[in-house]
Amino acid sequence: MASAKKKLSRVQRLACLGLTGAMCTTPTNAVEALICLPPLEIVVQSEARSAAHHLWSLGGWSYLHPNQGHSTILMWSQQSDPIFNMAVDVIRPAFNFEPKYRVTMLAREDWTKGTGTPPVVKGLV
């Protein structure tokens, strides 16, 4: 974790220095504050908390080991902020792929002779 954090902060520092044109001796926190960029560690933590809460609210979270691994993110979120314990109003998407229309294909002869007319239906023809 420490090596990943170090690599990500190095990349963010290079991006900040490139954006601002600051000297390479400028502290990282100062450059981040200058362009209103939060520290990458805080961004990653907030995304992890948000994803964990989203999975929990949809019923996709299992508590196999509540104090280990990724479950600690959700447990910490629920203990630190009471808003994460609230019920959420989430509707699962339902897909209905049955068409609400019918396509009638007539032959060219039927159209030119006028023998085949489309059936009379309510709605658009």
C-alpha positions in Angstrom: 0.0 0.0 0.0 2.8 2.4 0.9 4.5 1.9 -2.4 1.3 2.4 -4.4 0.6 5.6 -2.4 4.1 6.8 -3.0 3.9 6.1 -6.8 0.5 7.8 -7.1 1.6 10.9 -5.1 4.7 11.1 -7.4 2.5 11.1 -10.5 0.2 13.7 -9.0 3.1 15.9 -8.0 4.5 15.8 -11.6 1.1 16.7 -13.0 0.7 19.6 -10.5 4.2 20.9 -11.4 3.4 20.6 -15.0 0.1 22.4 -14.7 1.4 25.3 -12.6 4.9 25.6 -13.9 6.2 25.8 -10.4 9.8 25.1 -9.4 10.6 21.5 -8.6 11.5 22.6 -5.0 8.0 23.8 -4.3 6.3 21.6 -1.7 3.6 19.3 -3.1 0.9 20.5 -0.6 1.5 24.1 -1.7 1.1 23.3 -5.4 -2.0 21.1 -4.7 -3.6 24.0 -2.7 -2.7 26.4 -5.4 -4.8 24.5 -8.0 -7.5 23.4 -5.4 -6.6 19.7 -5.8 -7.2 17.5 -2.8 -4.5 15.0 -1.8 -4.8 11.8 -3.7 -5.1 9.7 -0.6 -8.3 11.5 0.4 -9.8 11.1 -3.1 -9.1 7.3 -3.0 -10.6 7.0 0.4 -13.7 8.8 -0.5 -14.2 6.7 -3.7 -13.7 3.5 -1.7 -16.3 4.7 0.9 -18.7 5.7 -1.8 -18.4 2.4 -3.6 -18.7 0.4 -0.4 -21.9 2.3 0.6 -23.3 1.9 -2.9 -22.8 -1.9 -2.8 -24.2 -2.1 0.7 -27.3 -0.1 -0.2 -28.0 -2.3 -3.2 -27.7 -5.5 -1.1 -24.5 -6.6 -2.9 -22.3 -6.5 0.2 -21.6 -9.7 2.1 -20.2 -9.7 5.7 -18.1 -12.9 5.5 -15.3 -11.3 7.6 -16.6 -8.0 9.0 -13.3 -6.9 10.5 -11.0 -7.9 7.6 -10.2 -6.7 4.1 -12.6 -4.5 2.3 -15.3 -4.9 5.0 -13.3 -2.6 7.2 -14.0 0.3 4.8 -17.8 -0.1 5.3 -17.5 -0.8 9.0 -15.4 2.3 9.5 -17.7 4.4 7.4 -20.8 3.3 9.3 -19.1 3.9 12.7 -17.6 7.3 11.8 -20.6 8.9 10.2 -24.2 8.1 11.0 -25.5 9.0 7.6 -24.0 5.8 6.2 -26.4 3.8 8.4 -29.5 5.4 7.0 -31.8 3.6 4.6 -31.5 4.6 1.0 -34.1 5.0 -1.7 -32.7 2.9 -4.5 -34.6 1.3 -7.3 -32.9 -1.5 -9.1 -33.1 -1.1 -12.9 -35.5 -3.4 -14.7 -35.1 -3.9 -18.4 -38.0 -4.9 -20.7 -36.8 -5.8 -24.1 -40.2 -6.6 -25.6 -41.1 -4.1 -28.3 -44.3 -2.1 -27.8 -44.8 -1.9 -31.6 -45.3 -4.2 -34.5 -43.6 -3.9 -37.9 -45.5 -4.9 -41.0 -43.5 -5.2 -44.2 -45.5 -5.2 -47.5 -44.2 -6.2 -50.9 -43.7 -3.5 -53.5 -46.5 -4.9 -55.6 -48.9 -4.7 -52.7 -48.1 -1.0 -52.3 -48.3 -0.1 -56.0 -51.5 -2.0 -56.6 -53.1 -0.9 -53.4 -54.2 -4.4 -52.4 -52.1 -4.6 -49.3 -52.9 -1.8 -46.9 -51.5 -1.7 -43.4 -53.8 -2.8 -40.7 -55.7 0.0 -38.9 -54.2 0.6 -35.5 -54.3 3.2 -32.9 -51.2 5.3 -32.8 -48.6 6.1 -35.5 -48.6 4.3 -38.8 
